Amino acid sequence: MPVSAVNTFALKPHVTAEEFDRFSREVDRPACLALDEVEAFEVYLVDHGPEGSPRVDVIEVMTVSDWPAWERARDHAPALAAVTARFAELVDESTVATYLTHPSAKES
């Protein structure tokens, strides 16, 4: 059953939303979508969040066919090594939160 991972995170202080958006469009999404495990990948730049909540600059929604298969690909696919290295340069990894989700049951 497909799983949608909803990732939220903040960028490092020196990184602009435009810089991350360019990385996402030109490098991250194309590399991930080229893998068989990844069915969809959307990225949202946050303009404003609730007062008092932790800072979130980006929300990503990635749907994969199988979470363990995706984790293996993410951790071992040579095509993703440069992607994960650049991600670490742009993102405050201590702020990354991942929610594994599935669609709500549909009414018949």
WOBELHU-V956048 format. One record per residue. N is the residue number from 0. SS is DSSP state (@ for helix, = for strand, . for the rest). PHI is phi in radians with two decimals (* if undefined). Layout:
n=N ss=SS phi=PHI
n=N ss=SS phi=PHI
This chain:
n=0 ss=. phi=*
n=1 ss=. phi=-1.07
n=2 ss== phi=-2.21
n=3 ss== phi=-1.83
n=4 ss== phi=-1.66
n=5 ss== phi=-1.80
n=6 ss== phi=-1.85
n=7 ss== phi=-2.14
n=8 ss== phi=-2.90
n=9 ss=. phi=-1.83
n=10 ss== phi=-1.48
n=11 ss=. phi=-1.13
n=12 ss=. phi=-0.94
n=13 ss=. phi=-1.49
n=14 ss=. phi=-1.72
n=15 ss=. phi=-1.58
n=16 ss=@ phi=-1.06
n=17 ss=@ phi=-1.11
n=18 ss=@ phi=-1.12
n=19 ss=@ phi=-1.15
n=20 ss=@ phi=-1.03
n=21 ss=@ phi=-1.08
n=22 ss=@ phi=-1.02
n=23 ss=@ phi=-1.09
n=24 ss=@ phi=-1.19
n=25 ss=@ phi=-1.62
n=26 ss=@ phi=-2.17
n=27 ss=@ phi=-1.11
n=28 ss=@ phi=-1.06
n=29 ss=@ phi=-1.02
n=30 ss=@ phi=-1.15
n=31 ss=@ phi=-1.21
n=32 ss=@ phi=-1.17
n=33 ss=. phi=-1.30
n=34 ss=. phi=-1.46
n=35 ss=. phi=-1.04
n=36 ss=. phi=-1.25
n=37 ss== phi=-1.63
n=38 ss== phi=-1.68
n=39 ss== phi=-2.75
n=40 ss== phi=-2.70
n=41 ss== phi=-2.09
n=42 ss== phi=-2.25
n=43 ss== phi=-2.17
n=44 ss== phi=-1.59
n=45 ss=. phi=-1.48
n=46 ss=. phi=-1.52
n=47 ss=. phi=-2.83
n=48 ss=. phi=-2.05
n=49 ss=. phi=-1.10
n=50 ss=. phi=-0.99
n=51 ss=. phi=1.43
n=52 ss=. phi=-1.51
n=53 ss=. phi=-1.05
n=54 ss=. phi=-1.16
n=55 ss=. phi=-2.26
n=56 ss=. phi=-1.77
n=57 ss== phi=-2.43
n=58 ss== phi=-2.17
n=59 ss== phi=-1.97
n=60 ss== phi=-2.17
n=61 ss== phi=-2.06
n=62 ss== phi=-1.80
n=63 ss== phi=-2.15
n=64 ss=. phi=-1.26
n=65 ss=. phi=-2.75
n=66 ss=@ phi=-1.09
n=67 ss=@ phi=-1.04
n=68 ss=@ phi=-1.16
n=69 ss=@ phi=-1.10
n=70 ss=@ phi=-1.04
n=71 ss=@ phi=-1.10
n=72 ss=@ phi=-1.10
n=73 ss=@ phi=-1.02
n=74 ss=@ phi=-1.50
n=75 ss=@ phi=-2.26
n=76 ss=. phi=-1.27
n=77 ss=@ phi=-0.99
n=78 ss=@ phi=-1.15
n=79 ss=@ phi=-1.71
n=80 ss=@ phi=-1.03
n=81 ss=@ phi=-1.20
n=82 ss=@ phi=-1.13
n=83 ss=@ phi=-1.17
n=84 ss=@ phi=-1.16
n=85 ss=@ phi=-1.21
n=86 ss=@ phi=-0.97
n=87 ss=@ phi=-1.12
n=88 ss=@ phi=-1.30
n=89 ss=@ phi=-1.67
n=90 ss== phi=-1.92
n=91 ss=. phi=-1.34
n=92 ss=@ phi=-1.10
n=93 ss=@ phi=-1.23
n=94 ss=@ phi=-1.74
n=95 ss=. phi=-1.22
n=96 ss== phi=-2.21
n=97 ss== phi=-2.09
n=98 ss== phi=-1.97
n=99 ss== phi=-1.51
n=100 ss== phi=-2.26
n=101 ss=. phi=-2.52
n=102 ss=. phi=-1.08
n=103 ss=. phi=-1.14
n=104 ss=. phi=-1.04
n=105 ss=. phi=-1.50
n=106 ss=. phi=-1.31
n=107 ss=. phi=-1.63
